[in-house]
Amino acid sequence: MPSVPPDGEPAPADGALPAASVAGFGTHAFGIYVHIPFCATRCGYCDFNTYTATELGGDTGGGYAEQAIAEVRLARKVLGGGQVATVFFGGGTPTLLPPGQLAAVLRAIDGEFGLAPDAEITTEANPESVDERSLAALREAGFTRISFGMQSVVPHVLATLDRVHTPQRAARCVGWARAAGFGQVSLDLIYGTPGESDADWRRSAEAALAAGPDHISAYALIVEDGTRLAARIRRGALPAPDDDAMADRYLAADDLFGAAGLTWYELSNWAAAESSVCRHNLLYWTGGDWWGIGPGAHSHVGGTRWWNVRHPRDYAARLAAGGSPAQARERLTAADRRIEEILLTTRLATGCPATLLSAAGRSAARAAVTDGLADPAAWTAGRVVLTRTGRLLADAVIRGLTD
């Protein structure tokens, strides 16, 4: 979710959506995102909408499950129904809440909407926030997929990122999750941290593979304005990430993951099999509908996008008053939706349909093929699929396609 949402137009106090958006609901896959905005500590690189107990005056989220459930009920009232294909608990650190509270929210989603028989139910987790017992409880509650924030196994890299887990903790968590019965386990990595060497990155990527996950996400570090990391770089305490080094690390990761049997399906994501792809994230990338629960959460249904108030106290107050926590919204035009589809599908291994492109966009696609940035066979078949070199220059290629 963006750190600063657009202004938008005022959202109705009751959360009502335009009739056209509701009428089209059900024609796309539907997911629910549940934002848990709490963290034990704030990582220096993070600008997500999260809060520590100290920042909230000692509040550790004790009543948060009930608030989230109230928004689930609001969603049911607004949408009128609709089976849920995917649920994703993100944060923050969802597993700072006891498993029973996460389970209660999941039960409410099932009770109000109904979960599809093969629904993908994911939670993110920091390695230090779970143990064998809590993972077993989450699996018993119906969670099918878990994503651990490993980031690195190199102590000085973890320290720069302000991560507090020990280097070996994430791998242990994978084993505990397997023992608990999770069929899908993912690890998140970050490359390009100031002070990280090529050898450091390779060590982390190899350790992630050795843990035996079904899925790995590897993200280039982005230095966000307003974070502690940005301040340290600005005053010269740390070097800025190097673009060439990050490109080399992306290629090294792709080589390592590919050799281990993981295939890229989105710029920053690799999966061991089609069944290991994160279906919830694919829903975002392919224009599905989702309702975002929680402070600052974003939603999209039928061409209407809206976002909730950001602070947990404001969120709780609006729900307690019987209203919607939505702060503002925007209604996407057909042109907006076409551009977004180009932006998102070009990130995927399946690529962007050529039919979405304007004359200028098709010209840019042909140039990308000539320059070795897009696959010629895919273009002949009517799609823009990035080559490995094209993935390194994805932003530039995509800008041309949207002309």
Backbone hydrogen bonds in HBPLUS format (Angstrom, degrees):
<---DONOR---> <-ACCEPTOR-->    atom                        ^
c    i                          cat <-CA-CA->   ^        H-A-AA   ^      H-
h    n   atom  resd res      DA  || num        DHA   H-A  angle D-A-AA Bond
n    s   type  num  typ     dist DA aas  dist angle  dist       angle   num
A0009-GLU N   A0329-ARG O   2.75 MM 320  5.38 164.8  1.77 157.0 160.3     1
A0329-ARG N   A0009-GLU O   2.91 MM 320  5.38 150.6  1.99 147.3 156.9     2
A0015-GLY N   A0012-PRO O   3.01 MM   3  5.20 163.1  2.04 110.5 115.8     3
A0324-SER N   A0013-ALA O   2.78 MM 311  5.50 158.2  1.82 157.1 159.1     4
A0021-SER N   A0018-PRO O   3.02 MM   3  5.43 125.9  2.32 108.4 121.6     5
A0022-VAL N   A0018-PRO O   3.19 MM   4  6.58 161.0  2.23 157.1 162.4     6
A0023-ALA N   A0019-ALA O   2.84 MM   4  5.99 155.6  1.90 151.3 158.9     7
A0024-GLY N   A0020-ALA O   3.21 MM   4  6.34 142.9  2.36 136.8 144.5     8
A0025-PHE N   A0022-VAL O   3.09 MM   3  5.06 151.2  2.18  99.8 108.8     9
A0027-THR N   A0024-GLY O   3.24 MM   3  6.01 156.9  2.30 142.0 142.5    10
A0289-ASP N   A0029-ALA O   3.04 MM 260  6.24 167.3  2.06 174.3 173.0    11
A0085-ALA N   A0030-PHE O   2.83 MM  55  5.76 164.2  1.86 170.6 176.0    12
A0031-GLY N   A0289-ASP O   2.96 MM 258  6.45 152.1  2.04 145.0 153.4    13
A0291-TRP N   A0031-GLY O   3.10 MM 260  6.68 145.9  2.22 147.2 154.1    14
A0032-ILE N   A0086-THR O   2.95 MM  54  6.44 151.3  2.04 147.3 155.5    15
A0088-PHE N   A0032-ILE O   2.95 MM  56  6.47 153.9  2.02 155.3 162.1    16
A0033-TYR N   A0291-TRP O   2.99 MM 258  6.22 158.2  2.04 140.8 147.8    17
A0293-ILE N   A0033-TYR O   2.66 MM 260  5.94 174.3  1.66 166.0 166.5    18
A0034-VAL N   A0088-PHE O   2.83 MM  54  6.10 166.2  1.85 148.8 151.9    19
A0090-GLY N   A0034-VAL O   2.93 MM  56  6.21 151.3  2.02 146.3 155.5    20
A0035-HIS N   A0293-ILE O   2.77 MM 258  5.90 174.2  1.78 156.9 158.6    21
A0036-ILE N   A0090-GLY O   2.80 MM  54  6.06 164.7  1.82 155.7 160.2    22
A0051-TYR N   A0037-PRO O   2.73 MM  14  6.03 141.7  1.87 148.1 158.1    23
A0093-THR N   A0038-PHE O   2.78 MM  55  5.81 143.3  1.92 155.6 158.7    24
A0039-CYS N   A0051-TYR O   2.98 MM  12  5.92 149.8  2.07 140.7 141.9    25
A0046-CYS N   A0043-CYS O   3.23 MM   3  5.55 158.6  2.28 112.9 119.1    26
A0229-LEU N   A0044-GLY O   2.87 MM 185  5.08 162.7  1.90 135.6 129.6    27
A0050-THR N   A0048-PHE O   2.87 MM   2  5.62 124.8  2.18 111.6  95.0    28
A0056-LEU N   A0052-THR O   3.13 MM   4  6.45 132.6  2.37 142.0 155.2    29
A0056-LEU N   A0053-ALA O   3.09 MM   3  5.02 132.6  2.32  93.8 107.2    30
A0058-GLY N   A0053-ALA O   2.63 MM   5  4.66 158.3  1.67 149.8 146.3    31
A0057-GLY N   A0054-THR O   3.18 MM   3  5.17 158.1  2.23 110.3 109.5    32
A0059-ASP N   A0056-LEU O   3.40 MM   3  5.33 164.3  2.42 101.6 106.1    33
A0064-TYR N   A0061-GLY O   3.13 MM   3  5.08 165.2  2.15 109.4 113.4    34
A0067-GLN N   A0063-GLY O   3.41 MM   4  6.74 151.9  2.50 144.0 151.8    35
A0067-GLN N   A0064-TYR O   3.02 MM   3  5.05 116.8  2.43  96.5 112.4    36
A0068-ALA N   A0064-TYR O   2.91 MM   4  6.23 162.9  1.94 161.2 165.3    37
A0069-ILE N   A0065-ALA O   2.91 MM   4  6.13 156.7  1.96 149.4 156.1    38
A0070-ALA N   A0066-GLU O   2.99 MM   4  6.22 147.4  2.10 140.0 148.4    39
A0071-GLU N   A0067-GLN O   3.15 MM   4  6.58 147.5  2.26 145.6 153.7    40
A0071-GLU N   A0068-ALA O   3.11 MM   3  5.19 119.9  2.49  94.5 109.0    41
A0072-VAL N   A0068-ALA O   2.96 MM   4  6.33 147.5  2.06 145.5 155.4    42
A0073-ARG N   A0069-ILE O   2.99 MM   4  6.32 156.1  2.05 150.9 156.2    43
A0074-LEU N   A0070-ALA O   3.06 MM   4  6.34 147.6  2.17 138.7 147.9    44
A0075-ALA N   A0071-GLU O   2.87 MM   4  6.13 157.4  1.92 150.0 155.5    45
A0076-ARG N   A0072-VAL O   3.03 MM   4  6.38 154.7  2.10 148.1 154.5    46
A0077-LYS N   A0073-ARG O   3.01 MM   4  6.28 153.0  2.09 144.0 151.3    47
A0078-VAL N   A0074-LEU O   2.91 MM   4  6.19 157.3  1.96 155.6 161.5    48
A0079-LEU N   A0075-ALA O   2.88 MM   4  5.96 170.2  1.89 155.4 158.4    49
A0080-GLY N   A0076-ARG O   2.78 MM   4  5.32 143.9  1.91 135.4 144.9    50
A0084-VAL N   A0114-GLY O   2.92 MM  30  6.23 169.8  1.93 162.8 166.1    51
A0116-ALA N   A0084-VAL O   2.90 MM  32  5.74 167.8  1.91 154.5 150.4    52
A0120-GLU N   A0085-ALA O   3.12 MM  35  6.61 151.7  2.20 152.3 152.4    53
A0087-VAL N   A0120-GLU O   2.90 MM  33  6.35 154.9  1.96 161.9 167.1    54
A0122-THR N   A0087-VAL O   2.87 MM  35  6.18 168.9  1.88 160.5 159.3    55
A0089-PHE N   A0122-THR O   2.88 MM  33  6.11 166.1  1.90 144.5 148.5    56
A0124-GLU N   A0089-PHE O   2.97 MM  35  6.27 152.5  2.04 165.3 171.9    57
A0096-LEU N   A0093-THR O   2.96 MM   3  5.66 160.1  2.00 126.9 127.7    58
A0097-LEU N   A0094-PRO O   3.12 MM   3  6.06 160.7  2.16 124.8 128.3    59
A0101-GLN N   A0098-PRO O   2.94 MM   3  5.50 134.2  2.15 116.0 127.2    60
A0102-LEU N   A0098-PRO O   3.33 MM   4  6.76 158.9  2.38 154.0 159.8    61
A0103-ALA N   A0099-PRO O   2.83 MM   4  6.00 158.3  1.88 152.2 159.1    62
A0104-ALA N   A0100-GLY O   2.98 MM   4  6.13 143.0  2.12 134.5 143.9    63
A0105-VAL N   A0101-GLN O   3.20 MM   4  6.53 154.9  2.27 147.1 151.8    64
A0106-LEU N   A0102-LEU O   3.04 MM   4  6.34 161.1  2.07 149.8 155.4    65
A0107-ARG N   A0103-ALA O   2.83 MM   4  6.07 155.0  1.89 150.4 157.2    66
A0108-ALA N   A0104-ALA O   3.01 MM   4  6.23 149.9  2.11 141.8 149.7    67
A0109-ILE N   A0105-VAL O   3.02 MM   4  6.36 154.8  2.09 150.0 156.3    68
A0110-ASP N   A0106-LEU O   3.04 MM   4  6.31 161.5  2.07 149.3 154.1    69
A0111-GLY N   A0107-ARG O   2.76 MM   4  5.94 155.7  1.82 147.3 155.0    70
A0112-GLU N   A0108-ALA O   2.85 MM   4  5.97 155.3  1.92 151.4 156.5    71
A0113-PHE N   A0109-ILE O   2.92 MM   4  5.82 163.5  1.95 148.3 153.6    72
A0114-GLY N   A0110-ASP O   2.80 MM   4  4.15 110.8  2.29 102.1 121.2    73
A0119-ALA N   A0116-ALA O   2.95 MM   3  4.84 157.3  2.00 120.7 117.0    74
A0144-THR N   A0121-ILE O   2.87 MM  23  5.16 144.3  2.00 131.5 143.2    75
A0145-ARG N   A0121-ILE O   2.97 MM  24  5.89 153.1  2.05 153.0 146.0    76
A0123-THR N   A0145-ARG O   3.15 MM  22  6.67 139.7  2.32 139.6 148.8    77
A0147-SER N   A0123-THR O   3.00 MM  24  6.32 158.2  2.05 148.2 151.7    78
A0125-ALA N   A0147-SER O   2.88 MM  22  6.11 137.2  2.06 162.2 157.6    79
A0149-GLY N   A0125-ALA O   3.06 MM  24  6.38 153.0  2.14 151.2 156.9    80
A0129-SER N   A0126-ASN O   2.90 MM   3  5.38 160.9  1.94 121.5 127.9    81
A0135-LEU N   A0131-ASP O   3.04 MM   4  6.16 163.4  2.07 159.1 163.7    82
A0136-ALA N   A0132-GLU O   3.08 MM   4  6.20 155.2  2.15 142.7 149.5    83
A0137-ALA N   A0133-ARG O   3.00 MM   4  6.28 151.1  2.09 146.4 154.6    84
A0138-LEU N   A0134-SER O   2.95 MM   4  6.22 153.4  2.02 146.9 153.6    85
A0139-ARG N   A0135-LEU O   3.02 MM   4  6.24 162.0  2.05 149.4 154.1    86
A0140-GLU N   A0136-ALA O   2.97 MM   4  6.13 155.8  2.03 143.7 150.8    87
A0141-ALA N   A0137-ALA O   2.98 MM   4  6.17 138.5  2.15 139.1 150.1    88
A0141-ALA N   A0138-LEU O   3.14 MM   3  5.02 123.8  2.47  90.8 105.2    89
A0143-PHE N   A0138-LEU O   3.16 MM   5  5.74 159.3  2.21 155.2 148.8    90
A0142-GLY N   A0139-ARG O   3.08 MM   3  5.30 154.3  2.15 104.5 112.5    91
A0146-ILE N   A0184-GLN O   3.16 MM  38  6.66 150.0  2.25 146.7 154.5    92
A0186-SER N   A0146-ILE O   2.86 MM  40  6.18 161.1  1.90 158.0 161.8    93
A0148-PHE N   A0186-SER O   2.91 MM  38  6.24 162.2  1.94 152.0 147.2    94
A0150-MET N   A0148-PHE O   3.05 MM   2  5.74 123.8  2.38 108.3  92.5    95
A0188-ASP N   A0148-PHE O   2.91 MM  40  6.19 153.4  1.98 166.8 166.5    96
A0152-SER N   A0150-MET O   2.71 MM   2  5.65 144.9  1.83 107.3  96.1    97
A0151-GLN N   A0188-ASP O   2.68 MM  37  5.69 170.5  1.69 149.4 150.7    98
A0190-ILE N   A0151-GLN O   3.19 MM  39  4.88 168.5  2.20 123.2 119.6    99
A0157-VAL N   A0154-VAL O   3.01 MM   3  5.37 126.5  2.31 110.3 124.6   100
A0158-LEU N   A0154-VAL O   2.99 MM   4  6.25 166.2  2.01 164.9 169.3   101
A0159-ALA N   A0155-PRO O   2.93 MM   4  6.13 153.4  2.01 147.2 155.0   102
A0160-THR N   A0156-HIS O   3.08 MM   4  6.22 151.8  2.17 135.4 142.0   103
A0161-LEU N   A0157-VAL O   3.04 MM   4  6.31 149.6  2.13 148.4 156.9   104
A0163-ARG N   A0158-LEU O   2.87 MM   5  5.07 162.8  1.90 155.2 152.9   105
A0162-ASP N   A0159-ALA O   3.04 MM   3  4.89 153.5  2.11  98.3 106.6   106
A0169-ARG N   A0166-THR O   3.11 MM   3  5.39 157.8  2.17 114.2 121.1   107
A0172-ARG N   A0168-GLN O   3.28 MM   4  6.58 156.3  2.34 151.3 158.1   108
A0173-CYS N   A0169-ARG O   2.94 MM   4  6.26 151.3  2.03 149.8 158.5   109
A0174-VAL N   A0170-ALA O   3.02 MM   4  6.41 146.9  2.13 147.3 155.8   110
A0175-GLY N   A0171-ALA O   3.28 MM   4  6.65 158.9  2.33 146.1 150.1   111
A0176-TRP N   A0172-ARG O   2.98 MM   4  6.34 156.8  2.03 151.4 158.1   112
A0177-ALA N   A0173-CYS O   2.81 MM   4  6.02 156.6  1.87 151.1 157.6   113
A0178-ARG N   A0174-VAL O   2.96 MM   4  6.23 157.0  2.01 150.9 156.8   114
A0179-ALA N   A0175-GLY O   3.00 MM   4  6.23 160.8  2.04 147.1 152.4   115
A0180-ALA N   A0176-TRP O   2.90 MM   4  6.13 138.9  2.07 141.4 152.9   116
A0182-PHE N   A0177-ALA O   3.05 MM   5  5.56 163.4  2.08 156.1 151.1   117
A0181-GLY N   A0178-ARG O   3.00 MM   3  5.18 148.7  2.10 103.1 112.9   118
A0214-ASP N   A0185-VAL O   2.87 MM  29  5.54 152.7  1.94 152.2 161.2   119
A0187-LEU N   A0215-HIS O   3.04 MM  28  6.51 147.2  2.15 143.3 151.0   120
A0217-SER N   A0187-LEU O   2.91 MM  30  6.30 162.3  1.94 157.1 162.4   121
A0189-LEU N   A0217-SER O   2.72 MM  28  6.07 151.7  1.79 156.5 166.5   122
A0219-TYR N   A0189-LEU O   2.96 MM  30  6.26 167.4  1.97 145.4 145.6   123
A0191-TYR N   A0219-TYR O   2.94 MM  28  6.25 158.3  1.99 147.6 152.8   124
A0221-LEU N   A0191-TYR O   2.84 MM  30  5.88 155.2  1.90 170.7 168.1   125
A0196-GLU N   A0193-THR O   2.89 MM   3  5.44 162.2  1.93 145.4 146.5   126
A0201-TRP N   A0197-SER O   3.04 MM   4  6.36 161.6  2.07 152.7 156.1   127
A0202-ARG N   A0198-ASP O   2.96 MM   4  6.22 162.1  1.99 150.2 155.3   128
A0203-ARG N   A0199-ALA O   2.93 MM   4  6.08 156.8  1.98 146.4 152.8   129
A0204-SER N   A0200-ASP O   3.04 MM   4  6.38 153.3  2.12 148.1 154.9   130
A0205-ALA N   A0201-TRP O   2.91 MM   4  6.19 167.0  1.93 158.2 161.4   131
A0206-GLU N   A0202-ARG O   2.88 MM   4  6.00 164.1  1.90 152.7 157.2   132
A0207-ALA N   A0203-ARG O   2.98 MM   4  6.08 151.5  2.07 140.3 148.4   133
A0208-ALA N   A0204-SER O   2.91 MM   4  6.16 153.9  1.98 149.1 156.0   134
A0209-LEU N   A0205-ALA O   3.09 MM   4  6.36 161.1  2.12 148.0 152.4   135
A0210-ALA N   A0206-GLU O   2.90 MM   4  6.10 156.1  1.96 146.1 153.2   136
A0211-ALA N   A0207-ALA O   3.14 MM   4  6.37 133.3  2.37 140.0 150.4   137
A0211-ALA N   A0208-ALA O   3.21 MM   3  5.33 136.9  2.41  97.8 109.2   138
A0212-GLY N   A0209-LEU O   2.97 MM   3  5.46 152.7  2.04 112.2 120.7   139
A0272-ALA N   A0214-ASP O   2.84 MM  58  5.20 154.9  1.90 162.0 157.6   140
A0216-ILE N   A0270-TRP O   2.98 MM  54  5.37 160.1  2.02 147.2 153.0   141
A0270-TRP N   A0216-ILE O   2.93 MM  54  5.37 159.0  1.97 158.2 165.0   142
A0218-ALA N   A0268-SER O   2.91 MM  50  5.30 153.1  1.99 142.0 150.7   143
A0227-THR N   A0224-GLU O   3.29 MM   3  5.99 156.6  2.35 140.3 139.9   144
A0231-ALA N   A0227-THR O   3.15 MM   4  6.49 154.2  2.22 145.5 152.5   145
A0232-ARG N   A0228-ARG O   2.94 MM   4  6.23 154.0  2.01 150.9 157.8   146
A0233-ILE N   A0229-LEU O   3.01 MM   4  6.28 156.7  2.06 152.1 158.0   147
A0234-ARG N   A0230-ALA O   2.88 MM   4  6.02 158.1  1.93 146.9 153.7   148
A0235-ARG N   A0231-ALA O   3.09 MM   4  6.29 151.9  2.17 146.0 151.6   149
A0237-ALA N   A0232-ARG O   2.86 MM   5  5.14 135.0  2.06 166.8 163.8   150
A0236-GLY N   A0233-ILE O   3.05 MM   3  5.07 158.0  2.10 103.8 110.4   151
A0246-MET N   A0242-ASP O   2.96 MM   4  6.23 155.4  2.02 153.4 161.0   152
A0247-ALA N   A0243-ASP O   2.97 MM   4  6.23 150.7  2.05 147.4 155.1   153
A0248-ASP N   A0244-ASP O   3.04 MM   4  6.32 158.3  2.09 146.9 152.4   154
A0249-ARG N   A0245-ALA O   2.97 MM   4  6.25 150.4  2.06 144.9 153.2   155
A0250-TYR N   A0246-MET O   2.93 MM   4  6.16 149.5  2.02 145.2 153.2   156
A0251-LEU N   A0247-ALA O   3.10 MM   4  6.38 164.3  2.12 152.2 155.2   157
A0252-ALA N   A0248-ASP O   2.93 MM   4  6.16 155.1  1.99 145.0 152.5   158
A0253-ALA N   A0249-ARG O   2.88 MM   4  6.04 158.9  1.93 145.5 150.9   159
A0254-ASP N   A0250-TYR O   2.90 MM   4  6.17 162.6  1.93 152.2 157.1   160
A0255-ASP N   A0251-LEU O   2.95 MM   4  6.17 155.2  2.01 147.7 154.0   161
A0256-LEU N   A0252-ALA O   2.95 MM   4  6.20 166.9  1.97 151.6 155.0   162
A0257-PHE N   A0253-ALA O   2.77 MM   4  5.89 176.0  1.77 163.7 165.1   163
A0258-GLY N   A0254-ASP O   2.93 MM   4  5.80 156.9  1.99 137.8 145.3   164
A0259-ALA N   A0255-ASP O   2.96 MM   4  6.08 159.4  2.00 147.7 153.3   165
A0260-ALA N   A0256-LEU O   3.14 MM   4  6.35 135.5  2.35 139.0 150.5   166
A0260-ALA N   A0257-PHE O   3.09 MM   3  5.10 129.6  2.36  94.7 108.5   167
A0262-LEU N   A0257-PHE O   2.87 MM   5  5.15 160.4  1.91 151.4 144.7   168
A0261-GLY N   A0258-GLY O   3.02 MM   3  5.13 161.7  2.06 106.5 111.8   169
A0263-THR N   A0271-ALA O   2.85 MM   8  5.38 164.5  1.87 145.5 141.4   170
A0271-ALA N   A0263-THR O   2.91 MM   8  5.38 158.0  1.96 139.8 140.3   171
A0265-TYR N   A0269-ASN O   3.07 MM   4  6.11 157.6  2.12 150.5 154.1   172
A0349-ALA N   A0265-TYR O   2.98 MM  84  4.75 157.0  2.03 120.4 120.1   173
A0269-ASN N   A0266-GLU O   2.86 MM   3  5.08 174.7  1.86 126.0 127.8   174
A0267-LEU N   A0347-ARG O   3.14 MM  80  5.55 132.0  2.38 138.7 152.4   175
A0276-SER N   A0273-ALA O   2.89 MM   3  5.18 154.4  1.95 108.9 117.5   176
A0277-VAL N   A0274-GLU O   3.32 MM   3  5.56 164.6  2.34 107.8 112.3   177
A0282-LEU N   A0278-CYS O   3.11 MM   4  6.39 154.0  2.18 146.6 154.7   178
A0283-LEU N   A0279-ARG O   3.02 MM   4  6.21 140.9  2.18 138.7 148.0   179
A0283-LEU N   A0280-HIS O   3.09 MM   3  5.10 125.1  2.40  94.4 108.6   180
A0284-TYR N   A0281-ASN O   3.03 MM   3  5.15 120.1  2.41  97.7 111.8   181
A0285-TRP N   A0281-ASN O   3.05 MM   4  6.41 162.8  2.08 152.1 156.3   182
A0286-THR N   A0282-LEU O   2.91 MM   4  5.95 129.1  2.18 146.6 157.9   183
A0288-GLY N   A0283-LEU O   2.85 MM   5  4.86 158.9  1.89 162.6 157.3   184
A0290-TRP N   A0300-HIS O   2.81 MM  10  5.42 157.3  1.86 152.1 159.9   185
A0300-HIS N   A0290-TRP O   2.89 MM  10  5.42 166.5  1.91 152.4 156.4   186
A0297-ALA N   A0294-GLY O   3.13 MM   3  5.42 164.0  2.16 125.8 128.4   187
A0296-GLY N   A0309-VAL O   2.77 MM  13  5.32 139.9  1.93 126.5 127.4   188
A0308-ASN N   A0297-ALA O   3.00 MM  11  5.51 156.2  2.06 147.8 154.8   189
A0299-SER N   A0306-TRP O   2.85 MM   7  5.40 154.5  1.92 160.6 163.9   190
A0306-TRP N   A0299-SER O   3.16 MM   7  5.40 151.3  2.25 128.7 136.5   191
A0301-VAL N   A0304-THR O   2.96 MM   3  5.42 159.3  2.00 153.2 158.3   192
A0304-THR N   A0301-VAL O   2.99 MM   3  5.42 162.1  2.02 120.3 126.2   193
A0332-LEU N   A0303-GLY O   2.80 MM  29  5.25 163.1  1.82 172.2 172.3   194
A0305-ARG N   A0330-GLU O   2.89 MM  25  5.38 173.9  1.90 166.8 167.1   195
A0330-GLU N   A0305-ARG O   2.72 MM  25  5.38 152.5  1.80 158.7 166.2   196
A0307-TRP N   A0328-ALA O   3.10 MM  21  5.96 155.7  2.16 161.8 164.9   197
A0327-GLN N   A0307-TRP O   2.74 MM  20  5.91 165.4  1.76 144.8 149.6   198
A0309-VAL N   A0325-PRO O   2.91 MM  16  6.02 156.0  1.97 168.7 167.8   199
A0315-TYR N   A0311-HIS O   2.96 MM   4  6.20 161.2  2.00 158.6 164.9   200
A0316-ALA N   A0312-PRO O   2.91 MM   4  6.06 164.8  1.93 148.0 151.6   201
A0317-ALA N   A0313-ARG O   2.97 MM   4  6.10 156.5  2.03 144.0 150.6   202
A0318-ARG N   A0314-ASP O   3.07 MM   4  6.26 160.6  2.10 150.0 153.8   203
A0319-LEU N   A0315-TYR O   3.22 MM   4  6.48 164.9  2.25 152.2 155.9   204
A0320-ALA N   A0316-ALA O   2.89 MM   4  6.03 156.7  1.95 149.3 156.6   205
A0321-ALA N   A0317-ALA O   3.06 MM   4  6.22 138.7  2.24 141.1 151.0   206
A0323-GLY N   A0318-ARG O   3.00 MM   5  5.43 153.4  2.08 165.0 156.6   207
A0322-GLY N   A0319-LEU O   2.95 MM   3  5.08 158.4  2.00 106.7 112.7   208
A0337-ARG N   A0333-THR O   2.99 MM   4  6.31 162.6  2.02 154.6 158.3   209
A0338-ARG N   A0334-ALA O   2.99 MM   4  6.20 149.4  2.09 143.1 151.4   210
A0339-ILE N   A0335-ALA O   3.06 MM   4  6.29 165.5  2.08 152.0 155.1   211
A0340-GLU N   A0336-ASP O   2.95 MM   4  6.22 163.3  1.98 152.5 157.5   212
A0341-GLU N   A0337-ARG O   2.94 MM   4  6.07 151.4  2.02 141.3 149.0   213
A0342-ILE N   A0338-ARG O   3.04 MM   4  6.36 152.9  2.11 148.1 155.1   214
A0343-LEU N   A0339-ILE O   2.90 MM   4  6.19 166.6  1.92 155.2 158.8   215
A0344-LEU N   A0340-GLU O   2.95 MM   4  6.08 156.7  2.00 150.4 155.5   216
A0345-THR N   A0341-GLU O   2.91 MM   4  5.77 163.7  1.93 146.2 151.5   217
A0346-THR N   A0342-ILE O   3.23 MM   4  5.92 153.6  2.30 141.7 147.1   218
A0347-ARG N   A0344-LEU O   3.12 MM   3  5.52 148.8  2.23 107.4 116.4   219
A0348-LEU N   A0345-THR O   3.02 MM   3  5.28 157.2  2.08 108.2 115.4   220
A0351-GLY N   A0348-LEU O   3.04 MM   3  5.17 144.3  2.18 100.8 111.3   221
A0352-CYS N   A0384-VAL O   2.95 MM  32  4.98 152.4  2.03 132.1 135.7   222
A0384-VAL N   A0352-CYS O   2.78 MM  32  4.98 155.6  1.83 140.6 148.6   223
A0356-LEU N   A0353-PRO O   3.11 MM   3  5.84 167.8  2.12 120.4 124.2   224
A0354-ALA N   A0382-GLY O   2.87 MM  28  5.21 173.1  1.87 137.9 135.8   225
A0357-LEU N   A0354-ALA O   3.05 MM   3  5.52 159.6  2.10 116.0 122.1   226
A0362-ARG N   A0358-SER O   2.83 MM   4  6.10 153.7  1.90 152.0 158.5   227
A0363-SER N   A0359-ALA O   3.03 MM   4  6.27 150.3  2.12 142.9 151.0   228
A0364-ALA N   A0360-ALA O   2.96 MM   4  6.26 153.8  2.03 145.0 152.1   229
A0365-ALA N   A0361-GLY O   2.88 MM   4  6.16 147.7  1.99 143.0 152.4   230
A0366-ARG N   A0362-ARG O   2.96 MM   4  6.23 157.6  2.01 147.0 152.1   231
A0367-ALA N   A0363-SER O   3.01 MM   4  6.30 153.7  2.08 145.4 152.8   232
A0368-ALA N   A0364-ALA O   2.90 MM   4  6.17 148.1  2.00 142.9 151.9   233
A0369-VAL N   A0365-ALA O   2.97 MM   4  6.32 150.2  2.07 147.9 155.6   234
A0370-THR N   A0366-ARG O   2.99 MM   4  6.28 164.2  2.01 150.0 153.8   235
A0371-ASP N   A0367-ALA O   2.87 MM   4  6.08 149.1  1.97 146.7 155.2   236
A0373-LEU N   A0368-ALA O   2.73 MM   5  4.90 149.2  1.82 162.5 157.8   237
A0374-ALA N   A0368-ALA O   3.18 MM   6  5.31 132.9  2.42 112.9 108.4   238
A0372-GLY N   A0369-VAL O   3.05 MM   3  5.18 160.9  2.09 107.7 113.2   239
A0387-THR N   A0373-LEU O   3.03 MM  14  5.27 164.9  2.05 115.4 119.3   240
A0375-ASP N   A0385-VAL O   2.78 MM  10  5.56 163.4  1.81 166.7 171.5   241
A0379-TRP N   A0375-ASP O   3.09 MM   4  6.31 155.6  2.15 148.2 155.3   242
A0380-THR N   A0376-PRO O   2.98 MM   4  6.22 155.5  2.04 147.7 153.8   243
A0381-ALA N   A0377-ALA O   3.09 MM   4  6.34 140.2  2.25 137.8 148.7   244
A0381-ALA N   A0378-ALA O   3.03 MM   3  4.95 121.9  2.38  91.6 107.1   245
A0383-ARG N   A0378-ALA O   2.91 MM   5  5.31 158.3  1.96 134.6 136.9   246
A0382-GLY N   A0379-TRP O   2.93 MM   3  4.94 158.4  1.97 102.8 109.3   247
A0391-ARG N   A0387-THR O   2.86 MM   4  6.17 138.3  2.03 145.8 156.3   248
A0392-LEU N   A0389-THR O   3.11 MM   3  5.36 128.9  2.39 100.4 112.9   249
A0393-LEU N   A0390-GLY O   3.07 MM   3  5.08 133.5  2.29  96.4 109.2   250
A0394-ALA N   A0391-ARG O   3.39 MM   3  4.80 157.1  2.45 103.7 100.2   251
A0397-VAL N   A0393-LEU O   3.08 MM   4  6.35 164.5  2.10 158.2 163.2   252
A0398-ILE N   A0394-ALA O   2.85 MM   4  5.97 171.5  1.86 161.8 163.9   253
A0399-ARG N   A0395-ASP O   3.02 MM   4  6.19 153.9  2.09 144.5 151.3   254
A0400-GLY N   A0396-ALA O   3.33 MM   4  6.61 154.0  2.40 144.3 149.8   255
A0400-GLY N   A0397-VAL O   3.11 MM   3  5.36 120.2  2.48 100.1 114.0   256
A0401-LEU N   A0397-VAL O   3.14 MM   4  6.52 149.0  2.24 146.0 155.0   257
A0402-THR N   A0398-ILE O   3.14 MM   4  6.41 139.3  2.32 149.3 158.7   258
A0403-ASP N   A0400-GLY O   3.31 MM   3  5.56 164.4  2.34 107.3 111.8   259
